[in-house]
Amino acid sequence: MQVLALLPGGEEDQLQALPAMAALAEQQSAQLHVVCPAQAAHIWTLLPAVERCIPFAFGQRWSLADWANLLGNVREPDFQVSLNLSTDWSIDLLLSLSRIPMRVAAGGFSATEQVQQPTGWRTQALRAWLQSLGVHYDANAYRLPLPRSALAEARAALPPGNGPALLLGPGMAPGWSPEDWREFVAAMGQAVPSGRLLWLAPEEEAPAGIRRCRAATVMAEAATVASVDVVLTDDPRLAQLAVLTGTALVAAGMEDPRRLPRRDAIKPLPPLDQLRPGEVLRALGA
């Protein structure tokens, strides 16, 4: 079965869709082609079942040439199914001109199968798109498989010692100042002297005494996340990688229940700029 998945949104959205695409590929032996924004296409290197990523600027200014190129890509392969998560009228028109016999969407005149999208965690909500394909889907049970070589490299890069490893991953949103991070690191050192701290934030200078992680690809980032005990971040990409690898997570600025599942090992917090280091330490159980 060849499946075309039309997935708008950035890195967080693509990572949230990954378990559903993995279930479809595994249970239906599906060959997947993904249409997504170019800047988020690298996420799909995590799933070998995706044969091709086709870039398209959903909801942005696209030219007639962009649309015609996408139409050519859609009409050329022998797709049996399309999964459309876009509400863009141009995508609806494009699918209506395709030869795809089964077109699953939440609405639109091109859909042959309309779904009722449930509320709650967006990753599990994709179950609605898979039901008509006979796919059993439990997003909470999914764990991202990673190559042994990537995991071995990530573990070798951890700070030495036997204490718990904590990955600090500041995002691009307004958060703590360098002084706040230094205060947190000092307090963490007092609370958990054996703790091993790793810094993953290419745009931010690491506080003194913390090893910087130099993961160059999303695969390397995922392996690093899978190799530590806890992730503290306000970066949506790192938070979703923690969800996919089953790593304990303290996620700042992600209290919206659509973004993260309810698990004992996942603690959503308000944005970092509303928190003091001591509050985050308590959330970590330190």
C-alpha positions in Angstrom: 0.0 0.0 0.0 1.3 3.4 -0.9 0.1 6.2 1.4 0.4 10.0 0.9 0.4 11.9 4.3 -0.2 15.7 4.1 1.1 17.0 7.4 1.3 20.8 8.0 3.2 22.3 10.9 6.7 22.5 12.3 9.0 20.0 14.0 6.7 19.4 17.0 3.8 18.6 14.7 5.8 16.2 12.6 7.2 14.4 15.7 3.6 14.1 17.1 2.5 12.4 13.8 5.5 10.0 13.7 3.9 7.2 15.9 0.8 7.1 13.7 2.8 6.8 10.6 5.0 4.1 12.1 1.9 2.1 13.1 0.5 2.4 9.6 3.8 1.3 8.0 4.1 -1.6 10.3 0.6 -3.0 10.3 -0.3 -2.3 6.7 3.2 -2.6 5.1 2.6 0.9 3.9 5.2 2.8 1.8 4.9 6.4 3.1 5.3 9.7 1.2 5.1 12.7 3.4 4.2 16.3 2.4 5.5 18.7 5.0 7.2 22.1 5.3 10.8 21.9 4.1 12.3 23.1 7.4 10.7 20.1 9.2 11.4 17.4 6.6 14.6 16.2 8.5 12.3 14.8 11.3 11.3 12.0 8.9 14.8 10.6 8.8 13.8 9.0 12.1 11.3 6.7 10.3 12.8 4.6 7.5 9.3 3.7 6.2 9.1 7.2 4.8 10.3 6.8 1.3 10.1 10.5 0.3 9.4 13.9 1.8 7.8 16.5 -0.5 8.2 20.1 0.6 5.2 22.4 0.6 4.5 25.6 2.4 1.1 24.9 4.0 -0.8 28.1 4.9 1.9 30.3 3.5 2.4 32.1 0.2 2.9 29.5 -2.5 3.2 30.0 -6.2 1.2 28.3 -8.9 4.4 26.5 -9.8 4.7 25.1 -6.3 1.1 23.9 -6.4 1.5 22.4 -9.9 4.7 20.6 -8.8 2.9 19.1 -5.8 0.0 18.0 -8.0 2.5 16.2 -10.3 4.0 14.4 -7.3 0.6 13.4 -6.1 -0.6 12.1 -9.5 2.5 10.3 -10.6 2.8 7.5 -8.0 0.1 4.9 -7.5 -1.2 6.0 -4.1 -4.1 4.0 -2.6 -4.7 6.3 0.4 -4.2 9.9 1.4 -4.3 11.2 5.0 -4.9 14.9 4.9 -4.4 16.9 8.1 -4.4 20.2 6.3 -7.4 22.6 6.1 -5.9 24.4 3.2 -8.5 24.8 0.3 -5.7 24.3 -2.2 -4.9 20.9 -0.8 -8.5 19.9 -1.0 -8.6 21.0 -4.7 -5.4 19.1 -5.4 -6.6 15.9 -3.9 -9.9 16.1 -5.8 -7.7 16.1 -9.0 -5.7 13.1 -7.9 -6.4 9.5 -8.7 -6.2 8.4 -5.0 -9.3 6.3 -4.3 -9.4 6.6 -0.5 -8.9 10.1 0.9 -9.2 10.5 4.6 -9.7 14.0 6.2 -11.6 15.8 8.9 -13.5 17.7 6.2 -13.5 19.1 2.7 -15.1 18.2 -0.6 -12.2 15.9 -1.6 -12.6 13.5 1.3 -14.0 10.0 0.7 -13.7 9.2 4.5 -14.4 12.0 7.0 -13.2 11.6 10.6 -14.2 13.2 13.8 -11.0 14.5 15.4 -11.1 13.8 19.2 -9.8 16.3 21.7 -6.7 15.8 23.9 -3.2 14.8 23.1 -2.7 15.3 19.4 -0.5 12.2 18.9 -3.3 9.9 20.1 -5.9 12.0 18.3 -4.5 10.7 15.0 -6.1 7.4 15.8 -9.2 8.8 14.0 -7.3 8.9 10.7 -6.1 5.3 11.1 -9.4 3.6 12.1 -10.8 3.3 8.6 -7.5 1.6 7.6 -7.8 -1.1 10.2 -4.8 0.1 12.2 -4.7 -0.5 16.0 -3.1 2.5 17.5 -1.9 3.3 21.0 0.4 6.3 20.9 1.5 5.9 24.5 2.9 2.4 23.8 5.1 3.7 21.0 8.9 4.0 21.5 11.2 5.3 18.8 13.6 2.6 17.6 17.2 4.0 17.3 20.3 2.5 15.8 22.6 0.8 18.3 25.5 2.8 16.8 23.8 6.1 17.5 22.9 5.1 21.1 26.5 3.9 21.7 27.9 7.2 20.5 25.5 9.2 22.7 26.2 7.2 25.8 30.0 7.5 25.2 29.5 11.3 25.1 27.8 11.5 28.6 29.8 13.0 31.5 31.7 10.3 33.4 30.2 8.8 36.6 27.3 6.7 37.8 24.9 9.4 38.9 21.7 10.4 37.2 22.2 12.1 33.8 20.1 15.3 33.3 19.9 16.9 29.8 19.3 20.7 29.9 17.8 21.9 26.6 16.9 25.6 26.5 14.7 26.5 23.6 14.2 29.7 21.6 11.3 31.0 23.6 12.0 33.7 26.3 13.2 31.8 29.3 15.9 31.9 31.9 18.8 34.3 31.8 22.4 32.9 32.0 22.3 33.9 35.7 19.2 31.8 36.2 20.8 28.8 34.6 24.0 29.2 36.7 21.8 29.4 39.8 20.0 26.3 38.8 23.2 24.4 38.1 24.7 25.4 41.4 21.5 24.3 43.3 21.4 21.0 41.4 25.0 20.3 42.3 24.1 20.8 46.0 20.9 18.7 45.8 22.3 15.9 43.7 26.2 15.9 44.0 26.5 12.8 41.8 24.3 14.2 39.0 25.7 14.5 35.5 24.6 17.5 33.6 24.6 17.8 29.8 23.8 21.0 27.8 22.0 20.8 24.4 21.4 24.3 23.1 23.5 25.3 20.0 22.5 29.0 20.3 23.2 29.3 24.0 26.5 29.3 25.9 26.7 26.4 28.4 27.1 27.3 32.1 30.5 26.7 33.5 31.2 23.1 34.4 28.5 21.5 32.1 29.4 19.3 29.2 28.0 20.6 25.9 26.3 18.0 23.6 27.2 18.4 20.0 24.4 16.4 18.3 24.5 17.4 14.7 21.3 15.6 13.5 17.9 14.9 14.9 18.9 11.2 15.1 21.9 12.1 17.3 19.6 14.3 19.4 17.1 11.5 19.8 19.9 9.1 20.8 21.1 11.6 23.4 17.6 12.1 24.8 17.2 8.3 25.0 20.5 8.0 26.9 19.9 10.3 29.8 17.6 9.8 32.8 15.7 13.1 32.7 15.2 16.0 30.2 14.6 19.5 31.3 13.6 21.7 28.4 11.3 24.4 27.0 12.3 23.3 23.4 9.2 21.5 21.8 11.5 19.3 19.6 13.4 17.9 22.6 10.2 17.5 24.6 8.7 15.4 21.8 11.8 13.3 21.5 11.6 12.6 25.2 8.0 11.5 24.7 8.9 9.2 21.8 11.9 7.6 23.6 10.1 7.2 27.0 12.6 9.4 28.8 11.4 11.3 31.9 10.6 14.9 31.1 10.1 18.2 32.8 8.7 20.5 30.0 8.3 24.2 30.6 5.7 26.2 28.7 3.8 23.0 27.5 0.8 22.8 29.8 -1.6 22.6 26.9 -3.0 19.0 27.1 -2.8 18.6 23.4 1.0 18.8 23.4 2.0 16.1 25.9 0.5 12.8 27.2 -0.4 12.2 30.8 2.4 10.0 32.2 3.9 9.9 35.7 7.3 10.6 34.2 6.2 13.7 32.3 5.7 17.0 34.2 4.5 20.0 32.2 5.3 23.4 33.9 4.5 27.0 33.1 7.1 28.9 31.0 10.5 29.2 32.5 10.3 33.0 32.7 7.5 32.4 35.2 9.5 30.0 37.4 12.5 30.2 39.7 15.2 27.6 39.7 14.0 26.2 43.1 10.6 25.5 41.7 12.1 23.5 38.8 14.3 21.6 41.2 11.2 20.5 43.2 9.6 19.4 39.9 12.6 17.2 39.3 12.3 15.7 42.7 15.7 17.1 43.8 
